[in-house]
Amino acid sequence: MVEITRVNSEPPCEKKKRVILVVDSDAAHLYYTGILLQRLDYEIHTLKTAEDALEFMDVTLPALILTETTLRGADGMELLKTVKRNPRTKSIPVIMYSLSWNPVVKETCLREGCAAFLQKPIDPDVLYAAIQQA
């Protein structure tokens, strides 16, 4: 009797982590947010400028962008506008956050297409809920 063994050429299916891009000029907040989101089983990429974020997206499209409104160079609002006006990236949800709670800034962000506007320091439960909703 001949035993036939089938060789599966496909690699085992692994759950692919979703990529979240976190953009903030504050290194401590980048670290905190990165650790928090890694615990929630996301693949996190942290960057300090909007320009770096746009370069990153030339190579990899994230599932979500989390950005501070005030960044060095181009600010978070410019990043949001650039993402939402590009046909390749316009479907990526963008969550904005800020240390100040200025209703005009919040309204502008929402009008430009951000998925949520949060205030620093970000409560982990609020952040997780905003990510899930986006």
BALOBA-1460 file (C-alpha; in Angstrom, 3 decimals):
// residues 134
<rec num="1" residu="m" x="0.000" y="0.000" z="0.000"/>
<rec num="2" residu="v" x="1.362" y="3.406" z="-1.025"/>
<rec num="3" residu="e" x="0.779" y="6.311" z="1.314"/>
<rec num="4" residu="i" x="0.180" y="9.639" z="-0.380"/>
<rec num="5" residu="t" x="1.055" y="12.751" z="1.511"/>
<rec num="6" residu="r" x="-0.230" y="16.060" z="0.252"/>
<rec num="7" residu="v" x="2.082" y="18.962" z="0.723"/>
<rec num="8" residu="n" x="0.334" y="22.234" z="1.233"/>
<rec num="9" residu="s" x="2.390" y="24.925" z="-0.447"/>
<rec num="10" residu="e" x="0.451" y="27.714" z="1.259"/>
<rec num="11" residu="p" x="1.848" y="29.050" z="4.525"/>
<rec num="12" residu="p" x="-0.321" y="28.708" z="7.610"/>
<rec num="13" residu="c" x="-2.839" y="31.505" z="7.876"/>
<rec num="14" residu="e" x="-1.746" y="34.065" z="10.426"/>
<rec num="15" residu="k" x="-3.915" y="36.877" z="11.681"/>
<rec num="16" residu="k" x="-2.515" y="40.022" z="10.141"/>
<rec num="17" residu="k" x="-2.317" y="42.945" z="12.552"/>
<rec num="18" residu="r" x="-3.858" y="46.195" z="11.417"/>
<rec num="19" residu="v" x="-1.410" y="49.054" z="10.995"/>
<rec num="20" residu="i" x="-2.062" y="52.268" z="12.896"/>
<rec num="21" residu="l" x="0.032" y="55.341" z="12.199"/>
<rec num="22" residu="v" x="0.494" y="57.623" z="15.230"/>
<rec num="23" residu="v" x="1.819" y="61.126" z="14.491"/>
<rec num="24" residu="d" x="2.821" y="63.398" z="17.374"/>
<rec num="25" residu="s" x="5.795" y="65.693" z="17.961"/>
<rec num="26" residu="d" x="5.762" y="64.810" z="21.689"/>
<rec num="27" residu="a" x="8.024" y="61.746" z="22.164"/>
<rec num="28" residu="a" x="6.475" y="60.841" z="25.531"/>
<rec num="29" residu="h" x="2.962" y="60.807" z="24.072"/>
<rec num="30" residu="l" x="4.141" y="58.767" z="21.071"/>
<rec num="31" residu="y" x="5.634" y="56.193" z="23.427"/>
<rec num="32" residu="y" x="2.538" y="56.056" z="25.663"/>
<rec num="33" residu="t" x="0.107" y="55.748" z="22.754"/>
<rec num="34" residu="g" x="2.296" y="53.186" z="20.974"/>
<rec num="35" residu="i" x="2.475" y="50.940" z="24.048"/>
<rec num="36" residu="l" x="-1.257" y="51.287" z="24.671"/>
<rec num="37" residu="l" x="-2.191" y="50.342" z="21.100"/>
<rec num="38" residu="q" x="0.296" y="47.453" z="20.941"/>
<rec num="39" residu="r" x="-1.486" y="45.971" z="23.939"/>
<rec num="40" residu="l" x="-4.662" y="46.098" z="21.868"/>
<rec num="41" residu="d" x="-2.898" y="43.995" z="19.215"/>
<rec num="42" residu="y" x="-2.266" y="46.632" z="16.560"/>
<rec num="43" residu="e" x="0.935" y="47.121" z="14.588"/>
<rec num="44" residu="i" x="1.980" y="50.652" z="15.469"/>
<rec num="45" residu="h" x="4.223" y="53.037" z="13.536"/>
<rec num="46" residu="t" x="5.069" y="56.284" z="15.286"/>
<rec num="47" residu="l" x="6.251" y="59.404" z="13.492"/>
<rec num="48" residu="k" x="6.895" y="62.978" z="14.583"/>
<rec num="49" residu="t" x="5.864" y="64.996" z="11.513"/>
<rec num="50" residu="a" x="3.110" y="65.127" z="8.908"/>
<rec num="51" residu="e" x="5.784" y="65.006" z="6.201"/>
<rec num="52" residu="d" x="7.131" y="61.715" z="7.604"/>
<rec num="53" residu="a" x="3.588" y="60.339" z="7.723"/>
<rec num="54" residu="l" x="2.988" y="61.178" z="4.067"/>
<rec num="55" residu="e" x="6.296" y="59.529" z="3.083"/>
<rec num="56" residu="f" x="5.312" y="56.436" z="5.093"/>
<rec num="57" residu="m" x="2.014" y="56.250" z="3.202"/>
<rec num="58" residu="d" x="3.873" y="56.203" z="-0.101"/>
<rec num="59" residu="v" x="5.027" y="52.721" z="0.949"/>
<rec num="60" residu="t" x="2.353" y="51.390" z="3.333"/>
<rec num="61" residu="l" x="-1.263" y="52.394" z="3.769"/>
<rec num="62" residu="p" x="-2.331" y="52.239" z="7.415"/>
<rec num="63" residu="a" x="-5.752" y="51.099" z="8.549"/>
<rec num="64" residu="l" x="-6.033" y="54.281" z="10.633"/>
<rec num="65" residu="i" x="-4.137" y="57.498" z="11.386"/>
<rec num="66" residu="l" x="-4.057" y="58.993" z="14.876"/>
<rec num="67" residu="t" x="-2.572" y="62.497" z="14.886"/>
<rec num="68" residu="e" x="-2.065" y="65.508" z="17.123"/>
<rec num="69" residu="t" x="-3.449" y="68.750" z="15.708"/>
<rec num="70" residu="t" x="-0.231" y="70.685" z="16.406"/>
<rec num="71" residu="l" x="2.869" y="69.217" z="14.804"/>
<rec num="72" residu="r" x="6.209" y="70.696" z="13.803"/>
<rec num="73" residu="g" x="6.159" y="71.766" z="10.164"/>
<rec num="74" residu="a" x="2.816" y="70.941" z="8.560"/>
<rec num="75" residu="d" x="0.216" y="70.502" z="11.299"/>
<rec num="76" residu="g" x="-2.289" y="67.702" z="11.830"/>
<rec num="77" residu="m" x="-4.963" y="69.639" z="9.971"/>
<rec num="78" residu="e" x="-2.773" y="69.798" z="6.861"/>
<rec num="79" residu="l" x="-2.128" y="66.066" z="7.189"/>
<rec num="80" residu="l" x="-5.881" y="65.429" z="7.439"/>
<rec num="81" residu="k" x="-6.613" y="67.575" z="4.375"/>
<rec num="82" residu="t" x="-3.871" y="65.909" z="2.329"/>
<rec num="83" residu="v" x="-5.066" y="62.413" z="3.256"/>
<rec num="84" residu="k" x="-8.717" y="63.185" z="2.525"/>
<rec num="85" residu="r" x="-8.002" y="64.839" z="-0.836"/>
<rec num="86" residu="n" x="-5.873" y="61.984" z="-2.173"/>
<rec num="87" residu="p" x="-7.949" y="59.271" z="-3.915"/>
<rec num="88" residu="r" x="-5.461" y="56.623" z="-2.728"/>
<rec num="89" residu="t" x="-5.755" y="57.556" z="0.970"/>
<rec num="90" residu="k" x="-9.140" y="59.267" z="1.364"/>
<rec num="91" residu="s" x="-10.811" y="56.178" z="2.856"/>
<rec num="92" residu="i" x="-8.295" y="55.951" z="5.731"/>
<rec num="93" residu="p" x="-9.972" y="57.065" z="8.973"/>
<rec num="94" residu="v" x="-8.133" y="59.885" z="10.752"/>
<rec num="95" residu="i" x="-8.586" y="60.498" z="14.472"/>
<rec num="96" residu="m" x="-7.374" y="63.898" z="15.649"/>
<rec num="97" residu="y" x="-6.463" y="64.850" z="19.207"/>
<rec num="98" residu="s" x="-5.337" y="67.999" z="20.961"/>
<rec num="99" residu="l" x="-4.277" y="69.312" z="24.337"/>
<rec num="100" residu="s" x="-6.664" y="72.250" z="23.974"/>
<rec num="101" residu="w" x="-10.398" y="71.818" z="23.694"/>
<rec num="102" residu="n" x="-11.164" y="74.476" z="21.120"/>
<rec num="103" residu="p" x="-14.634" y="73.913" z="19.647"/>
<rec num="104" residu="v" x="-13.653" y="75.732" z="16.434"/>
<rec num="105" residu="v" x="-10.706" y="73.364" z="15.883"/>
<rec num="106" residu="k" x="-12.908" y="70.360" z="16.627"/>
<rec num="107" residu="e" x="-15.608" y="71.566" z="14.227"/>
<rec num="108" residu="t" x="-13.036" y="72.234" z="11.493"/>
<rec num="109" residu="c" x="-11.494" y="68.770" z="11.911"/>
<rec num="110" residu="l" x="-14.883" y="67.062" z="11.712"/>
<rec num="111" residu="r" x="-15.879" y="69.147" z="8.673"/>
<rec num="112" residu="e" x="-12.626" y="68.124" z="6.933"/>
<rec num="113" residu="g" x="-13.468" y="64.459" z="7.460"/>
<rec num="114" residu="c" x="-11.800" y="63.261" z="10.647"/>
<rec num="115" residu="a" x="-13.461" y="60.247" z="12.256"/>
<rec num="116" residu="a" x="-13.182" y="61.578" z="15.828"/>
<rec num="117" residu="f" x="-11.690" y="64.430" z="17.822"/>
<rec num="118" residu="l" x="-10.240" y="63.566" z="21.248"/>
<rec num="119" residu="q" x="-8.661" y="65.601" z="24.021"/>
<rec num="120" residu="k" x="-5.268" y="64.874" z="25.602"/>
<rec num="121" residu="p" x="-4.608" y="63.089" z="27.813"/>
<rec num="122" residu="i" x="-6.512" y="60.430" z="25.935"/>
<rec num="123" residu="d" x="-8.450" y="57.972" z="28.064"/>
<rec num="124" residu="p" x="-7.564" y="54.447" z="26.838"/>
<rec num="125" residu="d" x="-11.225" y="53.344" z="26.773"/>
<rec num="126" residu="v" x="-12.265" y="56.411" z="24.786"/>
<rec num="127" residu="l" x="-9.378" y="55.882" z="22.344"/>
<rec num="128" residu="y" x="-10.223" y="52.207" z="21.866"/>
<rec num="129" residu="a" x="-13.913" y="53.019" z="21.291"/>
<rec num="130" residu="a" x="-13.011" y="55.724" z="18.726"/>
<rec num="131" residu="i" x="-10.711" y="53.302" z="16.876"/>
<rec num="132" residu="q" x="-13.365" y="50.581" z="16.808"/>
<rec num="133" residu="q" x="-15.982" y="53.038" z="15.545"/>
<rec num="134" residu="a" x="-13.669" y="54.364" z="12.834"/>
